[in-house]
Amino acid sequence: MADTISKEKRSWNMSRIRGKNTTPEITVRSLLHKMGYRFRIHRKDLPGKPDIVLPKYKTVIFVHGCFWHRHKDCKNGSYTPKSNVDSWSSKFDENEARDKRNKEQLEARGWNVEIIWECETTDQESLTHMLNSILAGGS
């Protein structure tokens, strides 16, 4: 199936997709801050530059987009565009492999790695409970 918009317009659309400071990420950071937690963001010295780093709790949080990181329990994670399927499949496979590699490297360094999916950021009450559970074991 051919793309319905021009190559230039598609390129422009794709260039607007952010890799950091996304709406779900800002939602999680805002809630953590309101809950009294202090953190760093996008630490370059850690594998994968985690979205949120809580050094006091030796915990990192990645806020993953369901589509890009293939959330298995979500309708957005199972959708694959109809055009250029091989390229998309390759991109998704690379993302999943990189996520796994980063998680393993962080855990080898003693970090607790948590993933919050984009679809989990819409319910503030549930997200608050999840964050409390993640950080309950810390000091």
C-alpha positions, 0 to 999 in steps of 0.5 A: 500500500502506498503512502497517502502523503508526500515523502516531504510531508511524511519526513516533516511529520516524523521529524516532529516526534520527540524522543525526550520530554514527551507528554507521558514523560512530563506527566510522570515527572510532574506526579513524582515531583508532587509526591515529593520525589527528587530526580534527574533526567536523561543522565548521559552516563547511564545506558539508554539515558533513562528518562527519570533517575532516582539515585536515592532509590537506585532506580531508573524509570523509562517512559516508553511509547506503546507504539515505538516500544511494542507494548504487548498488552496495548492496541497501540503496541500491536499496530504496524503501518501497512506501508514499508512493513520490512522497514518498520519491523526492523525498526521495532526489532532494533528498539526492543533489542536496545531496550533489553540491552540497556535494561541488562546493563543497568541491572548489572550496575545495580540499578532497579529498572522500571518501565512505565508505558504511555497508556499507563500515564492517563489514569493519575490515581493508578499511576500514583499507586504504581509509582508508590509501589515502585519506590516503596522499597527505597530508603 
